[in-house]
Amino acid sequence: MKESLSEAVYEIVRLIPRGRATSYGAIAKAVGYPNQSRMIGRIMGECPSKDIPAHRVVNSQGLLSGKDCFETPTLMQELLSAEDVIVNNNKIQNWKTIFWNPIEELDF
């Protein structure tokens, strides 16, 4: 079950558009596990592949809470900045505009 859940999570993350981001909680709801955002965080912390844009997944306030899972503590912010996402003090600015809701954007 965990492997299929992980794959479902990674499939959603692959769909997040460049310059946008989503939250662990939004992904949890989209895969049918509401209130399990920490589980999604653990899955993202084990992200196995460079083709999964893990830098686009943050906490519900837009904080880069997963930054320590990247090769360097600043890489997550650097990747977001390269997509013109403004980050100050480890928080995405204009979070409501940047936020991508998989339930609204995809046909769930």
PDB file as gemmi writes it, atoms N, CA and C in Angstrom:
CRYST1    1.000    1.000    1.000  90.00  90.00  90.00 P 1                      
ATOM      1  N   MET A   1       0.831  -1.211   0.000  1.00  0.00           N  
ATOM      2  CA  MET A   1       0.000   0.000   0.000  1.00  0.00           C  
ATOM      3  C   MET A   1       0.863   1.258   0.000  1.00  0.00           C  
ATOM      4  N   LYS A   2       1.902   1.276   0.834  1.00  0.00           N  
ATOM      5  CA  LYS A   2       2.726   2.479   0.935  1.00  0.00           C  
ATOM      6  C   LYS A   2       3.339   2.844  -0.412  1.00  0.00           C  
ATOM      7  N   GLU A   3       3.806   1.822  -1.166  1.00  0.00           N  
ATOM      8  CA  GLU A   3       4.425   2.136  -2.446  1.00  0.00           C  
ATOM      9  C   GLU A   3       3.421   2.754  -3.413  1.00  0.00           C  
ATOM     10  N   SER A   4       2.191   2.253  -3.434  1.00  0.00           N  
ATOM     11  CA  SER A   4       1.202   2.837  -4.331  1.00  0.00           C  
ATOM     12  C   SER A   4       0.801   4.238  -3.854  1.00  0.00           C  
ATOM     13  N   LEU A   5       0.754   4.442  -2.539  1.00  0.00           N  
ATOM     14  CA  LEU A   5       0.477   5.779  -2.017  1.00  0.00           C  
ATOM     15  C   LEU A   5       1.607   6.730  -2.387  1.00  0.00           C  
ATOM     16  N   SER A   6       2.829   6.282  -2.210  1.00  0.00           N  
ATOM     17  CA  SER A   6       3.976   7.113  -2.576  1.00  0.00           C  
ATOM     18  C   SER A   6       3.924   7.492  -4.046  1.00  0.00           C  
ATOM     19  N   GLU A   7       3.617   6.516  -4.898  1.00  0.00           N  
ATOM     20  CA  GLU A   7       3.538   6.800  -6.332  1.00  0.00           C  
ATOM     21  C   GLU A   7       2.419   7.793  -6.635  1.00  0.00           C  
ATOM     22  N   ALA A   8       1.278   7.680  -5.952  1.00  0.00           N  
ATOM     23  CA  ALA A   8       0.180   8.631  -6.149  1.00  0.00           C  
ATOM     24  C   ALA A   8       0.616  10.038  -5.748  1.00  0.00           C  
ATOM     25  N   VAL A   9       1.330  10.135  -4.642  1.00  0.00           N  
ATOM     26  CA  VAL A   9       1.843  11.439  -4.180  1.00  0.00           C  
ATOM     27  C   VAL A   9       2.806  12.000  -5.208  1.00  0.00           C  
ATOM     28  N   TYR A  10       3.772  11.201  -5.648  1.00  0.00           N  
ATOM     29  CA  TYR A  10       4.765  11.688  -6.604  1.00  0.00           C  
ATOM     30  C   TYR A  10       4.134  12.064  -7.938  1.00  0.00           C  
ATOM     31  N   GLU A  11       3.076  11.345  -8.330  1.00  0.00           N  
ATOM     32  CA  GLU A  11       2.390  11.682  -9.584  1.00  0.00           C  
ATOM     33  C   GLU A  11       1.750  13.068  -9.487  1.00  0.00           C  
ATOM     34  N   ILE A  12       1.139  13.373  -8.362  1.00  0.00           N  
ATOM     35  CA  ILE A  12       0.565  14.713  -8.166  1.00  0.00           C  
ATOM     36  C   ILE A  12       1.657  15.771  -8.171  1.00  0.00           C  
ATOM     37  N   VAL A  13       2.750  15.492  -7.497  1.00  0.00           N  
ATOM     38  CA  VAL A  13       3.844  16.477  -7.426  1.00  0.00           C  
ATOM     39  C   VAL A  13       4.408  16.750  -8.816  1.00  0.00           C  
ATOM     40  N   ARG A  14       4.472  15.727  -9.653  1.00  0.00           N  
ATOM     41  CA  ARG A  14       4.953  15.930 -11.029  1.00  0.00           C  
ATOM     42  C   ARG A  14       4.046  16.874 -11.816  1.00  0.00           C  
ATOM     43  N   LEU A  15       2.790  16.990 -11.418  1.00  0.00           N  
ATOM     44  CA  LEU A  15       1.824  17.821 -12.146  1.00  0.00           C  
ATOM     45  C   LEU A  15       1.805  19.287 -11.695  1.00  0.00           C  
ATOM     46  N   ILE A  16       2.487  19.598 -10.589  1.00  0.00           N  
ATOM     47  CA  ILE A  16       2.488  20.981 -10.101  1.00  0.00           C  
ATOM     48  C   ILE A  16       3.179  21.853 -11.143  1.00  0.00           C  
ATOM     49  N   PRO A  17       2.505  22.878 -11.633  1.00  0.00           N  
ATOM     50  CA  PRO A  17       3.113  23.714 -12.673  1.00  0.00           C  
ATOM     51  C   PRO A  17       4.334  24.489 -12.164  1.00  0.00           C  
ATOM     52  N   ARG A  18       5.218  24.756 -13.077  1.00  0.00           N  
ATOM     53  CA  ARG A  18       6.391  25.590 -12.789  1.00  0.00           C  
ATOM     54  C   ARG A  18       5.912  26.932 -12.263  1.00  0.00           C  
ATOM     55  N   GLY A  19       6.550  27.430 -11.210  1.00  0.00           N  
ATOM     56  CA  GLY A  19       6.176  28.716 -10.631  1.00  0.00           C  
ATOM     57  C   GLY A  19       5.018  28.639  -9.650  1.00  0.00           C  
ATOM     58  N   ARG A  20       4.562  27.442  -9.351  1.00  0.00           N  
ATOM     59  CA  ARG A  20       3.473  27.233  -8.399  1.00  0.00           C  
ATOM     60  C   ARG A  20       3.957  26.268  -7.328  1.00  0.00           C  
ATOM     61  N   ALA A  21       3.206  26.143  -6.247  1.00  0.00           N  
ATOM     62  CA  ALA A  21       3.549  25.220  -5.164  1.00  0.00           C  
ATOM     63  C   ALA A  21       2.266  24.757  -4.501  1.00  0.00           C  
ATOM     64  N   THR A  22       2.351  23.660  -3.791  1.00  0.00           N  
ATOM     65  CA  THR A  22       1.212  23.145  -3.050  1.00  0.00           C  
ATOM     66  C   THR A  22       1.670  22.735  -1.665  1.00  0.00           C  
ATOM     67  N   SER A  23       0.714  22.287  -0.865  1.00  0.00           N  
ATOM     68  CA  SER A  23       1.039  21.912   0.517  1.00  0.00           C  
ATOM     69  C   SER A  23       0.906  20.406   0.712  1.00  0.00           C  
ATOM     70  N   TYR A  24       1.533  19.928   1.765  1.00  0.00           N  
ATOM     71  CA  TYR A  24       1.418  18.520   2.134  1.00  0.00           C  
ATOM     72  C   TYR A  24      -0.057  18.165   2.368  1.00  0.00           C  
ATOM     73  N   GLY A  25      -0.774  19.058   3.027  1.00  0.00           N  
ATOM     74  CA  GLY A  25      -2.179  18.822   3.329  1.00  0.00           C  
ATOM     75  C   GLY A  25      -3.042  18.734   2.088  1.00  0.00           C  
ATOM     76  N   ALA A  26      -2.780  19.580   1.100  1.00  0.00           N  
ATOM     77  CA  ALA A  26      -3.548  19.537  -0.147  1.00  0.00           C  
ATOM     78  C   ALA A  26      -3.317  18.218  -0.876  1.00  0.00           C  
ATOM     79  N   ILE A  27      -2.085  17.747  -0.859  1.00  0.00           N  
ATOM     80  CA  ILE A  27      -1.786  16.457  -1.481  1.00  0.00           C  
ATOM     81  C   ILE A  27      -2.470  15.339  -0.701  1.00  0.00           C  
ATOM     82  N   ALA A  28      -2.428  15.424   0.633  1.00  0.00           N  
ATOM     83  CA  ALA A  28      -3.077  14.407   1.470  1.00  0.00           C  
ATOM     84  C   ALA A  28      -4.560  14.294   1.134  1.00  0.00           C  
ATOM     85  N   LYS A  29      -5.230  15.418   0.996  1.00  0.00           N  
ATOM     86  CA  LYS A  29      -6.655  15.394   0.630  1.00  0.00           C  
ATOM     87  C   LYS A  29      -6.852  14.795  -0.751  1.00  0.00           C  
ATOM     88  N   ALA A  30      -5.974  15.154  -1.690  1.00  0.00           N  
ATOM     89  CA  ALA A  30      -6.119  14.688  -3.069  1.00  0.00           C  
ATOM     90  C   ALA A  30      -5.943  13.177  -3.196  1.00  0.00           C  
ATOM     91  N   VAL A  31      -5.109  12.588  -2.330  1.00  0.00           N  
ATOM     92  CA  VAL A  31      -4.893  11.138  -2.415  1.00  0.00           C  
ATOM     93  C   VAL A  31      -5.803  10.357  -1.471  1.00  0.00           C  
ATOM     94  N   GLY A  32      -6.727  11.068  -0.806  1.00  0.00           N  
ATOM     95  CA  GLY A  32      -7.707  10.394   0.034  1.00  0.00           C  
ATOM     96  C   GLY A  32      -7.292  10.167   1.479  1.00  0.00           C  
ATOM     97  N   TYR A  33      -6.286  10.907   1.924  1.00  0.00           N  
ATOM     98  CA  TYR A  33      -5.825  10.799   3.306  1.00  0.00           C  
ATOM     99  C   TYR A  33      -5.853  12.166   3.980  1.00  0.00           C  
ATOM    100  N   PRO A  34      -7.026  12.778   4.103  1.00  0.00           N  
ATOM    101  CA  PRO A  34      -7.086  14.085   4.770  1.00  0.00           C  
ATOM    102  C   PRO A  34      -6.564  13.948   6.200  1.00  0.00           C  
ATOM    103  N   ASN A  35      -6.000  14.996   6.704  1.00  0.00           N  
ATOM    104  CA  ASN A  35      -5.417  15.022   8.055  1.00  0.00           C  
ATOM    105  C   ASN A  35      -4.150  14.176   8.174  1.00  0.00           C  
ATOM    106  N   GLN A  36      -3.550  13.808   7.070  1.00  0.00           N  
ATOM    107  CA  GLN A  36      -2.319  13.018   7.094  1.00  0.00           C  
ATOM    108  C   GLN A  36      -1.168  13.761   6.415  1.00  0.00           C  
ATOM    109  N   SER A  37      -1.117  15.071   6.598  1.00  0.00           N  
ATOM    110  CA  SER A  37      -0.073  15.853   5.931  1.00  0.00           C  
ATOM    111  C   SER A  37       1.330  15.444   6.379  1.00  0.00           C  
ATOM    112  N   ARG A  38       1.480  15.017   7.615  1.00  0.00           N  
ATOM    113  CA  ARG A  38       2.805  14.584   8.074  1.00  0.00           C  
ATOM    114  C   ARG A  38       3.268  13.332   7.339  1.00  0.00           C  
ATOM    115  N   MET A  39       2.330  12.444   7.048  1.00  0.00           N  
ATOM    116  CA  MET A  39       2.672  11.246   6.274  1.00  0.00           C  
ATOM    117  C   MET A  39       3.150  11.656   4.882  1.00  0.00           C  
ATOM    118  N   ILE A  40       2.482  12.630   4.285  1.00  0.00           N  
ATOM    119  CA  ILE A  40       2.892  13.115   2.970  1.00  0.00           C  
ATOM    120  C   ILE A  40       4.279  13.750   3.074  1.00  0.00           C  
ATOM    121  N   GLY A  41       4.525  14.472   4.157  1.00  0.00           N  
ATOM    122  CA  GLY A  41       5.851  15.055   4.386  1.00  0.00           C  
ATOM    123  C   GLY A  41       6.933  13.993   4.454  1.00  0.00           C  
ATOM    124  N   ARG A  42       6.640  12.893   5.121  1.00  0.00           N  
ATOM    125  CA  ARG A  42       7.621  11.793   5.198  1.00  0.00           C  
ATOM    126  C   ARG A  42       7.864  11.198   3.815  1.00  0.00           C  
ATOM    127  N   ILE A  43       6.792  11.012   3.062  1.00  0.00           N  
ATOM    128  CA  ILE A  43       6.935  10.483   1.705  1.00  0.00           C  
ATOM    129  C   ILE A  43       7.792  11.427   0.863  1.00  0.00           C  
ATOM    130  N   MET A  44       7.543  12.719   0.979  1.00  0.00           N  
ATOM    131  CA  MET A  44       8.328  13.686   0.213  1.00  0.00           C  
ATOM    132  C   MET A  44       9.790  13.702   0.679  1.00  0.00           C  
ATOM    133  N   GLY A  45      10.012  13.474   1.959  1.00  0.00           N  
ATOM    134  CA  GLY A  45      11.374  13.423   2.482  1.00  0.00           C  
ATOM    135  C   GLY A  45      12.172  12.253   1.933  1.00  0.00           C  
ATOM    136  N   GLU A  46      11.466  11.248   1.431  1.00  0.00           N  
ATOM    137  CA  GLU A  46      12.107  10.073   0.843  1.00  0.00           C  
ATOM    138  C   GLU A  46      12.090  10.120  -0.681  1.00  0.00           C  
ATOM    139  N   CYS A  47      11.809  11.265  -1.232  1.00  0.00           N  
ATOM    140  CA  CYS A  47      11.651  11.439  -2.673  1.00  0.00           C  
ATOM    141  C   CYS A  47      12.867  10.864  -3.414  1.00  0.00           C  
ATOM    142  N   PRO A  48      12.652   9.870  -4.263  1.00  0.00           N  
ATOM    143  CA  PRO A  48      13.771   9.134  -4.847  1.00  0.00           C  
ATOM    144  C   PRO A  48      14.350   9.700  -6.133  1.00  0.00           C  
ATOM    145  N   SER A  49      13.680  10.638  -6.756  1.00  0.00           N  
ATOM    146  CA  SER A  49      14.042  10.976  -8.121  1.00  0.00           C  
ATOM    147  C   SER A  49      14.149  12.474  -8.354  1.00  0.00           C  
ATOM    148  N   LYS A  50      15.068  12.821  -9.206  1.00  0.00           N  
ATOM    149  CA  LYS A  50      15.248  14.232  -9.577  1.00  0.00           C  
ATOM    150  C   LYS A  50      14.124  14.725 -10.494  1.00  0.00           C  
ATOM    151  N   ASP A  51      13.356  13.811 -11.099  1.00  0.00           N  
ATOM    152  CA  ASP A  51      12.278  14.253 -11.995  1.00  0.00           C  
ATOM    153  C   ASP A  51      11.002  14.608 -11.237  1.00  0.00           C  
ATOM    154  N   ILE A  52      11.054  14.545  -9.913  1.00  0.00           N  
ATOM    155  CA  ILE A  52       9.918  14.926  -9.080  1.00  0.00           C  
ATOM    156  C   ILE A  52      10.238  16.285  -8.463  1.00  0.00           C  
ATOM    157  N   PRO A  53       9.483  17.328  -8.785  1.00  0.00           N  
ATOM    158  CA  PRO A  53       9.807  18.676  -8.285  1.00  0.00           C  
ATOM    159  C   PRO A  53       9.402  18.873  -6.819  1.00  0.00           C  
ATOM    160  N   ALA A  54      10.098  18.179  -5.938  1.00  0.00           N  
ATOM    161  CA  ALA A  54       9.786  18.196  -4.501  1.00  0.00           C  
ATOM    162  C   ALA A  54       9.872  19.600  -3.903  1.00  0.00           C  
ATOM    163  N   HIS A  55      10.635  20.476  -4.531  1.00  0.00           N  
ATOM    164  CA  HIS A  55      10.773  21.848  -4.021  1.00  0.00           C  
ATOM    165  C   HIS A  55       9.460  22.618  -4.078  1.00  0.00           C  
ATOM    166  N   ARG A  56       8.488  22.111  -4.809  1.00  0.00           N  
ATOM    167  CA  ARG A  56       7.196  22.784  -4.946  1.00  0.00           C  
ATOM    168  C   ARG A  56       6.190  22.366  -3.881  1.00  0.00           C  
ATOM    169  N   VAL A  57       6.620  21.592  -2.891  1.00  0.00           N  
ATOM    170  CA  VAL A  57       5.720  21.136  -1.826  1.00  0.00           C  
ATOM    171  C   VAL A  57       6.208  21.717  -0.499  1.00  0.00           C  
ATOM    172  N   VAL A  58       5.327  22.485   0.140  1.00  0.00           N  
ATOM    173  CA  VAL A  58       5.663  23.200   1.373  1.00  0.00           C  
ATOM    174  C   VAL A  58       4.545  22.992   2.398  1.00  0.00           C  
ATOM    175  N   ASN A  59       4.665  23.622   3.555  1.00  0.00           N  
ATOM    176  CA  ASN A  59       3.581  23.461   4.536  1.00  0.00           C  
ATOM    177  C   ASN A  59       2.410  24.385   4.205  1.00  0.00           C  
ATOM    178  N   SER A  60       1.379  24.310   4.976  1.00  0.00           N  
ATOM    179  CA  SER A  60       0.123  25.007   4.650  1.00  0.00           C  
ATOM    180  C   SER A  60       0.225  26.532   4.692  1.00  0.00           C  
ATOM    181  N   GLN A  61       1.276  27.063   5.303  1.00  0.00           N  
ATOM    182  CA  GLN A  61       1.490  28.512   5.328  1.00  0.00           C  
ATOM    183  C   GLN A  61       2.501  28.974   4.276  1.00  0.00           C  
ATOM    184  N   GLY A  62       3.008  28.034   3.491  1.00  0.00           N  
ATOM    185  CA  GLY A  62       4.005  28.383   2.484  1.00  0.00           C  
ATOM    186  C   GLY A  62       5.430  28.345   2.999  1.00  0.00           C  
ATOM    187  N   LEU A  63       5.638  27.779   4.178  1.00  0.00           N  
ATOM    188  CA  LEU A  63       6.988  27.667   4.741  1.00  0.00           C  
ATOM    189  C   LEU A  63       7.734  26.497   4.111  1.00  0.00           C  
ATOM    190  N   LEU A  64       9.017  26.694   3.874  1.00  0.00           N  
ATOM    191  CA  LEU A  64       9.853  25.657   3.282  1.00  0.00           C  
ATOM    192  C   LEU A  64      10.266  24.657   4.360  1.00  0.00           C  
ATOM    193  N   SER A  65       9.309  23.968   4.904  1.00  0.00           N  
ATOM    194  CA  SER A  65       9.561  23.069   6.032  1.00  0.00           C  
ATOM    195  C   SER A  65      10.364  21.831   5.635  1.00  0.00           C  
ATOM    196  N   GLY A  66      10.431  21.506   4.367  1.00  0.00           N  
ATOM    197  CA  GLY A  66      11.189  20.340   3.915  1.00  0.00           C  
ATOM    198  C   GLY A  66      12.574  20.653   3.414  1.00  0.00           C  
ATOM    199  N   LYS A  67      13.047  21.857   3.633  1.00  0.00           N  
ATOM    200  CA  LYS A  67      14.329  22.282   3.055  1.00  0.00           C  
ATOM    201  C   LYS A  67      15.507  21.429   3.503  1.00  0.00           C  
ATOM    202  N   ASP A  68      15.423  20.832   4.691  1.00  0.00           N  
ATOM    203  CA  ASP A  68      16.532  20.025   5.188  1.00  0.00           C  
ATOM    204  C   ASP A  68      16.660  18.684   4.470  1.00  0.00           C  
ATOM    205  N   CYS A  69      15.678  18.323   3.658  1.00  0.00           N  
ATOM    206  CA  CYS A  69      15.742  17.076   2.893  1.00  0.00           C  
ATOM    207  C   CYS A  69      16.489  17.249   1.572  1.00  0.00           C  
ATOM    208  N   PHE A  70      16.877  18.474   1.269  1.00  0.00           N  
ATOM    209  CA  PHE A  70      17.592  18.749   0.028  1.00  0.00           C  
ATOM    210  C   PHE A  70      19.095  18.688   0.260  1.00  0.00           C  
ATOM    211  N   GLU A  71      19.856  18.635  -0.821  1.00  0.00           N  
ATOM    212  CA  GLU A  71      21.306  18.482  -0.731  1.00  0.00           C  
ATOM    213  C   GLU A  71      21.965  19.582   0.092  1.00  0.00           C  
ATOM    214  N   THR A  72      21.457  20.801  -0.025  1.00  0.00           N  
ATOM    215  CA  THR A  72      21.947  21.906   0.794  1.00  0.00           C  
ATOM    216  C   THR A  72      20.733  22.603   1.404  1.00  0.00           C  
ATOM    217  N   PRO A  73      20.923  23.319   2.519  1.00  0.00           N  
ATOM    218  CA  PRO A  73      19.786  23.985   3.170  1.00  0.00           C  
ATOM    219  C   PRO A  73      19.137  25.088   2.331  1.00  0.00           C  
ATOM    220  N   THR A  74      19.836  25.555   1.301  1.00  0.00           N  
ATOM    221  CA  THR A  74      19.291  26.643   0.482  1.00  0.00           C  
ATOM    222  C   THR A  74      18.775  26.176  -0.881  1.00  0.00           C  
ATOM    223  N   LEU A  75      18.959  24.905  -1.206  1.00  0.00           N  
ATOM    224  CA  LEU A  75      18.611  24.430  -2.545  1.00  0.00           C  
ATOM    225  C   LEU A  75      17.123  24.553  -2.847  1.00  0.00           C  
ATOM    226  N   MET A  76      16.273  24.264  -1.883  1.00  0.00           N  
ATOM    227  CA  MET A  76      14.828  24.365  -2.107  1.00  0.00           C  
ATOM    228  C   MET A  76      14.452  25.789  -2.513  1.00  0.00           C  
ATOM    229  N   GLN A  77      14.960  26.770  -1.781  1.00  0.00           N  
ATOM    230  CA  GLN A  77      14.682  28.164  -2.109  1.00  0.00           C  
ATOM    231  C   GLN A  77      15.281  28.532  -3.461  1.00  0.00           C  
ATOM    232  N   GLU A  78      16.470  28.061  -3.756  1.00  0.00           N  
ATOM    233  CA  GLU A  78      17.103  28.363  -5.038  1.00  0.00           C  
ATOM    234  C   GLU A  78      16.272  27.826  -6.204  1.00  0.00           C  
ATOM    235  N   LEU A  79      15.761  26.617  -6.059  1.00  0.00           N  
ATOM    236  CA  LEU A  79      14.936  26.032  -7.117  1.00  0.00           C  
ATOM    237  C   LEU A  79      13.631  26.807  -7.310  1.00  0.00           C  
ATOM    238  N   LEU A  80      13.011  27.221  -6.204  1.00  0.00           N  
ATOM    239  CA  LEU A  80      11.795  28.034  -6.307  1.00  0.00           C  
ATOM    240  C   LEU A  80      12.096  29.394  -6.926  1.00  0.00           C  
ATOM    241  N   SER A  81      13.178  30.000  -6.499  1.00  0.00           N  
ATOM    242  CA  SER A  81      13.559  31.308  -7.043  1.00  0.00           C  
ATOM    243  C   SER A  81      13.823  31.232  -8.541  1.00  0.00           C  
ATOM    244  N   ALA A  82      14.389  30.130  -8.996  1.00  0.00           N  
ATOM    245  CA  ALA A  82      14.635  29.940 -10.430  1.00  0.00           C  
ATOM    246  C   ALA A  82      13.333  29.880 -11.216  1.00  0.00           C  
ATOM    247  N   GLU A  83      12.229  29.628 -10.536  1.00  0.00           N  
ATOM    248  CA  GLU A  83      10.903  29.602 -11.165  1.00  0.00           C  
ATOM    249  C   GLU A  83      10.138  30.891 -10.877  1.00  0.00           C  
ATOM    250  N   ASP A  84      10.856  31.916 -10.438  1.00  0.00           N  
ATOM    251  CA  ASP A  84      10.281  33.234 -10.132  1.00  0.00           C  
ATOM    252  C   ASP A  84       9.311  33.218  -8.957  1.00  0.00           C  
ATOM    253  N   VAL A  85       9.483  32.259  -8.048  1.00  0.00           N  
ATOM    254  CA  VAL A  85       8.715  32.230  -6.806  1.00  0.00           C  
ATOM    255  C   VAL A  85       9.548  32.976  -5.767  1.00  0.00           C  
ATOM    256  N   ILE A  86       8.978  34.013  -5.181  1.00  0.00           N  
ATOM    257  CA  ILE A  86       9.701  34.832  -4.213  1.00  0.00           C  
ATOM    258  C   ILE A  86       9.603  34.195  -2.833  1.00  0.00           C  
ATOM    259  N   VAL A  87      10.773  33.984  -2.225  1.00  0.00           N  
ATOM    260  CA  VAL A  87      10.852  33.386  -0.895  1.00  0.00           C  
ATOM    261  C   VAL A  87      11.620  34.336   0.008  1.00  0.00           C  
ATOM    262  N   ASN A  88      11.018  34.697   1.143  1.00  0.00           N  
ATOM    263  CA  ASN A  88      11.687  35.513   2.166  1.00  0.00           C  
ATOM    264  C   ASN A  88      11.570  34.804   3.496  1.00  0.00           C  
ATOM    265  N   ASN A  89      12.683  34.706   4.215  1.00  0.00           N  
ATOM    266  CA  ASN A  89      12.695  34.039   5.516  1.00  0.00           C  
ATOM    267  C   ASN A  89      12.062  32.652   5.459  1.00  0.00           C  
ATOM    268  N   ASN A  90      12.446  31.902   4.440  1.00  0.00           N  
ATOM    269  CA  ASN A  90      11.969  30.528   4.243  1.00  0.00           C  
ATOM    270  C   ASN A  90      10.459  30.415   4.045  1.00  0.00           C  
ATOM    271  N   LYS A  91       9.826  31.478   3.562  1.00  0.00           N  
ATOM    272  CA  LYS A  91       8.384  31.460   3.324  1.00  0.00           C  
ATOM    273  C   LYS A  91       8.085  32.021   1.936  1.00  0.00           C  
ATOM    274  N   ILE A  92       7.207  31.322   1.212  1.00  0.00           N  
ATOM    275  CA  ILE A  92       6.793  31.795  -0.105  1.00  0.00           C  
ATOM    276  C   ILE A  92       5.931  33.031   0.063  1.00  0.00           C  
ATOM    277  N   GLN A  93       6.299  34.079  -0.645  1.00  0.00           N  
ATOM    278  CA  GLN A  93       5.512  35.307  -0.639  1.00  0.00           C  
ATOM    279  C   GLN A  93       4.344  35.135  -1.625  1.00  0.00           C  
ATOM    280  N   ASN A  94       3.259  35.847  -1.372  1.00  0.00           N  
ATOM    281  CA  ASN A  94       2.059  35.729  -2.216  1.00  0.00           C  
ATOM    282  C   ASN A  94       1.573  34.284  -2.270  1.00  0.00           C  
ATOM    283  N   TRP A  95       1.584  33.628  -1.114  1.00  0.00           N  
ATOM    284  CA  TRP A  95       1.242  32.209  -1.033  1.00  0.00           C  
ATOM    285  C   TRP A  95      -0.116  31.901  -1.658  1.00  0.00           C  
ATOM    286  N   LYS A  96      -1.107  32.737  -1.419  1.00  0.00           N  
ATOM    287  CA  LYS A  96      -2.447  32.455  -1.961  1.00  0.00           C  
ATOM    288  C   LYS A  96      -2.451  32.458  -3.488  1.00  0.00           C  
ATOM    289  N   THR A  97      -1.584  33.241  -4.090  1.00  0.00           N  
ATOM    290  CA  THR A  97      -1.479  33.295  -5.552  1.00  0.00           C  
ATOM    291  C   THR A  97      -0.661  32.115  -6.081  1.00  0.00           C  
ATOM    292  N   ILE A  98       0.381  31.751  -5.372  1.00  0.00           N  
ATOM    293  CA  ILE A  98       1.282  30.675  -5.798  1.00  0.00           C  
ATOM    294  C   ILE A  98       0.661  29.301  -5.550  1.00  0.00           C  
ATOM    295  N   PHE A  99      -0.190  29.191  -4.537  1.00  0.00           N  
ATOM    296  CA  PHE A  99      -0.759  27.902  -4.143  1.00  0.00           C  
ATOM    297  C   PHE A  99      -1.511  27.243  -5.286  1.00  0.00           C  
ATOM    298  N   TRP A 100      -1.202  25.967  -5.518  1.00  0.00           N  
ATOM    299  CA  TRP A 100      -1.850  25.149  -6.532  1.00  0.00           C  
ATOM    300  C   TRP A 100      -2.599  24.046  -5.808  1.00  0.00           C  
ATOM    301  N   ASN A 101      -3.909  24.006  -5.972  1.00  0.00           N  
ATOM    302  CA  ASN A 101      -4.734  23.024  -5.284  1.00  0.00           C  
ATOM    303  C   ASN A 101      -5.019  21.859  -6.227  1.00  0.00           C  
ATOM    304  N   PRO A 102      -4.439  20.685  -5.955  1.00  0.00           N  
ATOM    305  CA  PRO A 102      -4.645  19.568  -6.886  1.00  0.00           C  
ATOM    306  C   PRO A 102      -6.100  19.136  -7.022  1.00  0.00           C  
ATOM    307  N   ILE A 103      -6.887  19.294  -5.983  1.00  0.00           N  
ATOM    308  CA  ILE A 103      -8.290  18.889  -6.063  1.00  0.00           C  
ATOM    309  C   ILE A 103      -9.061  19.791  -7.032  1.00  0.00           C  
ATOM    310  N   GLU A 104      -8.760  21.070  -7.024  1.00  0.00           N  
ATOM    311  CA  GLU A 104      -9.436  22.006  -7.943  1.00  0.00           C  
ATOM    312  C   GLU A 104      -8.874  21.906  -9.369  1.00  0.00           C  
ATOM    313  N   GLU A 105      -7.578  21.667  -9.470  1.00  0.00           N  
ATOM    314  CA  GLU A 105      -6.923  21.693 -10.776  1.00  0.00           C  
ATOM    315  C   GLU A 105      -7.049  20.384 -11.547  1.00  0.00           C  
ATOM    316  N   LEU A 106      -7.189  19.289 -10.815  1.00  0.00           N  
ATOM    317  CA  LEU A 106      -7.301  17.980 -11.442  1.00  0.00           C  
ATOM    318  C   LEU A 106      -8.718  17.473 -11.262  1.00  0.00           C  
ATOM    319  N   ASP A 107      -9.088  16.496 -12.002  1.00  0.00           N  
ATOM    320  CA  ASP A 107     -10.453  15.977 -11.938  1.00  0.00           C  
ATOM    321  C   ASP A 107     -10.521  14.833 -10.933  1.00  0.00           C  
ATOM    322  N   PHE A 108     -10.627  15.181  -9.639  1.00  0.00           N  
ATOM    323  CA  PHE A 108     -10.703  14.161  -8.575  1.00  0.00           C  
ATOM    324  C   PHE A 108     -12.137  13.923  -8.187  1.00  0.00           C  
TER     325      PHE A 108                                                      
END                                                                             
